[in-house]
Amino acid sequence: MALLQEQKQAIINDYQSHLTDTGSADVQVAMLTERIVKLSAHLKTNAKDHASRRGLLQMIGRRKRLLSYIQKQSPERYRALITRLGIRG
């Protein structure tokens, strides 16, 4: 379920705010979203994989905390990010 280096680099390039940005909240949320999508697909075929389900719930919680941080800092940036990622509605 881990992302390949090329996939990570593509996500970083799409969501970075400046040239050396690799760990901003926006980039972290985008990476978590990609991992969540992949893990959700895995769980559709492996319904009894409870350890992965727990990991998925932890990732969702981490993404939720990061999104709430972004929303507190800049509501415009938050709205743009969730629209771009296609989450929350």
Secondary structure, DSSP 8 states (H G I E B T S, - for coil): ----HHHHHHHHHHH-SSTT-SSSHHHHHHHHHHHHHHHHHHHHH-TT-HHHHHHHHHHHHHHHHHHHHHHHH-HHHHHHHHHHHT---
